[in-house]
Amino acid sequence: MRSASTNLLSAVFVLAVELYAAPAPTVSPSPSPSGSSQILDDPTFGPIPGKSSYYTSNNSTSPPFPGNYSQPVFPTSNSTAGADDLLFQNLLGAEWAIFAFYQFGVETFNQSVFEEAGYPAHTYQRIIEIRDNEAGHGRIFQEQISNASTKPAPCKYRFGITSPVAYLAAHTVVEISSMSFLTGLILQAQLNSSKAALVAIAETESRHEAWGLIDIWRQSPFAGPADTVFPYANEILDTTKLFIVPGSCPRGNPDYPVPSQNLPSLSYKDNSTTLLPGSPITFVFSNPINQPHFEAGKTYYAVYFHGLLSITEPFDTKTNSSVIPPEFEARGLFLAVISDKPGAPTIDSVKAGPLVITEQPVVINSGVM
């Protein structure tokens, strides 16, 4: 059985597909309401995040606004693009995948299913509330993109989950990964207002994660004094493309993400590691058509990120083996990449990854399904 830590956001979904082999449901954006998606360029149109309770208590099983619009919003100005337009285009592209994941949960499961699996009676309601929050994030990101740039619309997505257990495990991976790429995007942001917005969204994602840790996994929600900062957020965003149905993105959507390195995905060999600090680990490059090329005689490294730290360990290109830094505290999230330079000091130095390792709850990494 493959572990549940394959390639960041793909981790639990790959395991779910293997254990619950079934046709993968597809999440499609709803047909747009009457009228053009261009109306979304008006920030006063629709419920306004922070003013309306819509994004906390909509409660409908249908996709909420603005996730019920299926076409991009095209520029209405010839002026120069906003300083952080590209950042929020990338982030909105990721947000549509996350929103679709929760909309999938709302449409696929119900309260009885979660209760029968042994989860609290309010579990389904919490999934709806998170879905509503994510719809609000989508609207916030649309508003952060100037009218000189395209605001991307949702694609169609496929998640391959049929079990409520697998779904809730995936929720944990989605939320903790979101927190990590949001902190990375702060490093890209040029405007202070953008940085503040990203922190505010990351704080909300941490609330979602804390709920799951407490109610679903009965774990402490605390992961030490700092969550993990990963400097190359687009490498995480790149992994979400796995869930996009090929050819399903609306015509006119910008490329996603920009830039995209299309790095080899990183997993680990079954039974090669406990994933705890100090444990040996044998990496696997899990996409057979996208393998790394290691130059003969050149030194490569496994670089691990946790909290505000990054620690470099040797990487053996013959055995693909390394060791998880023993210095790390066994809490929260570890991220690993393969680099041709100690510390992975630049984005171009990263040659494969990232791999996510969740320390809370460890059970996710050992095959919770």
N, C-alpha and C positions, 0 to 999 in steps of 0.2 A: 504494500500500500504506500502510495506517495505521501510525503509529509504535507502538512497544510501550510507550508511556507515556501511556495514555489517562486513566484515572481511578484512580490508586493501585492497589489490588489488582486492579481489572478490567483493568489495562494489558495484560499478556501474554495473558490469556484472550481478549480481543477480537481481538487479532492472530491467535491460534491458530484461532479460529472462522473468520476470513476466509480463512486460508491452507489450512486443513484442513477445509473445509466437510463436516460429517458430523453425524448425529444426536448430540446432546449427551448423554453418559452421565449418569445421575443417581445420586448417592450417598444411600442411605437408611440411617437407623439400623436396626440389627438388631432383630428382635422381642425384647422384654425376656425375660430368662431367667425361669424359673418364680418367681413371687413378685412383689410390688409393688415399684415403684421407691422407695417410702417407706423401704425398708431402707437406701437410700443416706444417709439422715439419720444413721445410726449411723457415726461416724468410724472405728470399729474394724472395720467390715465391708469385706471385700475387701482386696487388697494395699495396703499403706500406703506412700506415697511416702517415700523416705529409709530405709525399713526393708527393703523388698522389692526384688529385682532385676527384678521383673516389668516395670517401666516402662523398662528398658534392654535386656532380652533376651527378650521374650515370643516374638518371631519368627513368630507365627501370621499367616496372611493374613486371618483373621477379625477383626472389630472387637474390640479388647481392652476390658476393664473400665476405666472405667465407660461407655465409648462403646457398649456393647451393651445399655444401658437406654434405652428410647425415650419414657418419660413423665417429666414434671417431678416433683420432690419438693415436696410442699406443706407449708406451715407446720404445726408441731405445738405452737406456743406462741402465746399471745395477747399476749406481751410486746412492747415497743418494738423495732422493727427495729434491727439493728446499724448502727453509724455508717457503715460502708463496704459495707453489703449491696448498695446500688444499683450501686456501682462494680463489685463482683464479679459481680453479675447481668449487667451489660453485658459484662464481660470473659469470662464463661463463654459468653455468646451468641457472641462472636467466636471463642472457642476451639473451639466445636463446628464452626464453618466451617473453621477451620485443620486441626483433627483430620480432618474429612471430606476435605479436600484431600489429606492424606497417606494416608488409607485408600483414597481413589480411586487414588492412585499405586501402592499395594501391590496392589490388585485388578486394575488395568488393565495394568501392565507386569510384566516379570520381568527376571532377570539377563541373559538372552540379548539382550533388546531393547536394553538400555543398552550392552552390550558391542558389539553390531553397529553402534550409533550412534557408537562410538569413545570411550566413557567407561570409566573404571576398572572392573575386575571387581567391586569391592566397592560400586558405586553403589547397586544395589538394596538391599543389606543396610543401607546408611546410611539410605535412605528408610524402611525398616522401623524402624530404631532411632529416627529422628526421630518417626515415627508413635507409637511407644511412649512417648517423652518427652511428646508432646502429650497422650496419654491421661492421663499422670500430672499434667500441668498441669490437665486437666479435673477430676481428683479433688481437687487442691489448692484450686482455686477453689470447688468445691462445699463444701469444709470451711470456707472463709473466710466463707461466707454463713450467718448465724445461722438457728436453727430457727423464727424469727419471720417469715422471708421465703421465697418460692418459689425453688427452685433449677431454672433452666430446663433443658429437655432438647433434644437435637438436632432440627433440622428435616431436610428433604431438600434436597440441594444439587446444582447442575448447573454443571459447569466448562467444558465444551466443548473439551477438549483430547484430541487423539489421537496427538500426536507426543511422543516422549521428550525431544526438544530443547525443545519448547515447555513441557513439564512442568518441566524443570530451570530454565528461565528464570523460570517462574512461582514456583518455589521461592525463587529469589533475591529476587524482589519481595515475596513473602509474609514472608520472614524479616526483611528490612531494614525493612519497614513495621511489623512486629510490634515491633521494637525501638523504633521511633519512638512508637507509640501507648502502649507501656508506660511510657516516660518521661513522656509527657503525663498518664497516669493517676496517676502519683506526685504530680503537682500537685493532683489532686482528693482524694487519700487523706487521711483525718483521723487515722487511727491509725498510730503508728510501726511496729507489727507489719505493717500492710498495706503500708506503703512498703518495708519490708525484703523482704516476699514478692515485690513487683513487681520490685525490683532483682534478686532471685535468679532470677526467671523470665526477665527481660531478658538476664541473663548467659548463660543457657542458649540463648536464641534467637541470641545473638551467636556461640556455638559452632557452631550449625547454619549460620549465614551464613558463618563462616570456612571451614568444610569445603567449602561450595560454591565459594567464591572460589578456594580453593587447588586442589582436585581437579578441579572441573568447568571453571572458567574460567581456571585457571592464572594467577590474579592475586594480587597482594599482598593479604593479609587486612586490612591496616592502612588506616584511613580518616582518619588525622590524630589529634589528641589527644582529640577528643570526638565521639561520634555525635550525630545531630541530635535536638534536643528540639522537639517540636511541642506547643503548649500546649492545643490543643483536640482531645483524643483522640477524642471522640465523632464528630467529623467524619470521622475515618479509619474508625471502626467502622461508620458509616453506609454506607460504600462496600461493605462485605461483604454487604449485603442484596441486591446484584445476583445473588448466587449461590444465594439461597434460592428453592426452587421455590414459587411463590405458593400460599398456602393449605395448605402442608405442615407448618407448625409445630404441635406438639401443643397441644390445648386446655388452657388453664391456664398456658401459658408467659407470662411478663411481656412487655410490649412491649420492642422492641429496636431501637436503644439508646434510653435515656431520659436526657436529652432528645434528640430527633432534629430537626435543622433542615431536612432534605431539601433541601440546597443544590443548585444547578445543578452538574453535573459539569464538570470542566475537563480539556481535552485541548490539543493544539496542532496547528497547520496543518502538513501534510506539507511537508517541504523548506523550512520557514521558519526553521530554527534548527539549530545544531550541538549545542545543549543544554550547551555549555561556558560557563564564566564569561565575561561580556562579549558573548555572542551575542544578537542580537535574537531575539524570539520572538513569534509571532502565536498567541494563544489561540483555542480553539474550545470552545463550550459544547455538548457532544456529545449531550445528551439533548434532542431537539426538543420534547418536551412539558414541559420544565422549564428555561426560559430566564430569565436574570437581567433585572431591570428597572432600567435606569440613568436616574436623574432628570436632566432637561435642566439644564445649568448647574452640576451638582454634580461635584466632583472625586473620582475614584476612583484606587486605587493597586493595584499588584501588590506583594505582600509575600512575600519569600522567606526561608526558614528553612534554616540550615545550621549544624551544630555547636550552639553556644550563642548564635549570632548570629541576628538578623533584620534584613534590609535592605529598605527601601522604594524602589521605583522607580516612575516615572510609568506610568500605564496610559491608553491612548487608547481611549475607548469607541467611537469611530467605526471604528477599524481593529482593535480588540481586541489591540493590540500593546504590547509592553514590551521590556525588556532584562534578561537574567540578570545579577545583580550581578557586575561584574568583580573585586570584592574577594574573592570566594569561592575557596577552594582546590578544585581539580577532583578531589575525592575523596568517597567515601561517598554521601550522600543529600542532595538539595535538595527542599524542599517549597514549593509556591507557592499562594497564595490571592489572590482579588480582594477588596479591602476599601474601605469608604468613609472609612477613617481611616488615616493613616500608622501603620505598625507593627501594624495589626490588634490594638489594645489590649484589645478585648473580643470574646467569642464572637459577639455580635450584630453586630459590625462586619464580619464575614466574609460576603460576598455570593455567593461561588462557590468551588468547590474542595473539598479540596485536590488538587493535581497532584503526583505524585511524579516526580522525575528522578533516575535512578541514574547516578552517575559511575563506579561500579565494578561490573560492567564496562559501559563505554559502549556496547558492541555491543548490549546489550538495547534501548537507546533507538533504535537504527538498524535494527531489524528482524532479530533474530537467527534467526528461523524461516525 
